[in-house]
Amino acid sequence: MINIGTQGYNKMMKLKPLRNLIMENTPIARSFSTFTKQIDNPDTLFLRGNLQTESGHLFYTKPRSYQIQAGQLTQLYCPLTATHPKLSKFSEQLKQASQDKPLFISVLDASQDDLGARANFGRGNPSHLPTAYDEFLKKVSNFQVNRHNKEALESLYLMGQVDIMDLLKECNELDPTKAEERGRMIECVDEHYQRAAKIVECCMIEGNVGKGGHLYYINGDHNNMASVVTGVYRARGVKPLVINLDFHSDARLSIDGPHSGTWLSDGYARNEIQHTYIIGLSLLSNSDACIDNLERFGVTYRSYTWDEIQMNGGSRLALPSITNEVILDIERRFGKVYPVIFTIDGDTVCGLPCSAQNEVLGYPPEDVYSMVATFTRELNVVGFTIQELKPGLDTSKNSAVGEFLANNLFLYAQTLLKKAKL
């Protein structure tokens, strides 16, 4: 993949209209890579299970007398008998784990990759440790189980992480400013997409998890949304709706990726997205080419931009109003049972270390929590993702990252349970 730069871009625009470019299958220059490919192993899931303590509890669990920690619930996590399980065997494991459960939420760690951001000329992680998933586990493992939260906690199934260790090793020393090396990084991003999409598909098939099957997908860069969209589409046979809380459109030209800035364009190019709502878009962080793509795809965004939110009372007043508008529009156009994926880019949340490191633009977590609860209660949110949180960028906020991810999961589960009992 060649970085054409501004001058090259302008020349390209003179040769062909932008509207003709986005759907073209322009080949990316590939180079030899050493990793094993999903396409060559269709019956294998590139999945690693969660670590356990010597006592058999979820890693990071700190048992205490006279109480039960969530990490002590053996049904909470996925005890893989082998790394890279066979698809058929893991499908049976899901069927057994979800049997007779009205709600079953598969929790998947995208792995702390920075491939999508680096391929998009963004900042990588100074260190892959600690990961956002580690911080999440520290909180979830030590939730105190009681009569009011036990059912929600028992509906969770922590599957582990998408295994991309070989991809990280492949890209560790690559420089995205060099065209050939960036091409290798993009090849790895695409392989990550293939692996994660296969796992998401497996855990969203109703034959595996029943009608109560849902997905909570966290960690990594926002290019992981491509895997979630594809996995849900393949499993349910319906193009999902997408609600995206994000400053960025992620609608760069598909010919420039895949990476963290192209997943929305890629989803439309594959004809896997029914409609998209972007809330909080910053008009200062998106090119005219991206805006043109949003118009082409028919994305709903203009009344929900960051500046409009500030001019209408800020997040405390505007976000609830926007949330209700989106719900009413979905109900009118698609029906409230239509499958929805709700995704949060960590860049939009105040006080959390993230890829863009926005210090003064984000929304308070409490305003975001209410969106999660309302969308989940009123719509059929089959998938919920949070990406772009990177503890390695500011280790003083590690606990905040884990708290945000863990509390959102509990809120998602608790809201779904209450909704099921109405």
Secondary structure, 3 states (H helix, E strand, C coil): CCCCHHHHHHHHHHHCCHHHHCCCCCCCCCCCCCCCCHHHCCCECCEECCCECCCCCECCCCCCCCCCEHHHCHHHECCCCCCCCEHHHHHHHHHHHHCCCCCEEEEEECCCCCHHHHHCCCCCCCCCCCCHHHHHHHHHCCCECCCCCHHHHHCEEEEEEECCHHHHHHHCCCCCCCHHHHHHHHHHHHHHHHHHHHHHHHHHCHHHHCCCEEEEEECCCCCHHHHHHHHHHHHHCCCCEEEEECCCCCCCCHHHCCCCCCHHHHHHHCCCCCEEEEECCCCCCCCHHHHHHHHHHCCECHHHCHHHHHHCCHHHHHHHHHHHHHHHHHHHHCCCCCEEEEEEEHHHECCCCECCCCCCCCECHHHHHHHHHHHHHHCEEEEEEEECECHHHCHHHHHHHHHHHHHHHHHHHHHHHHHHCC
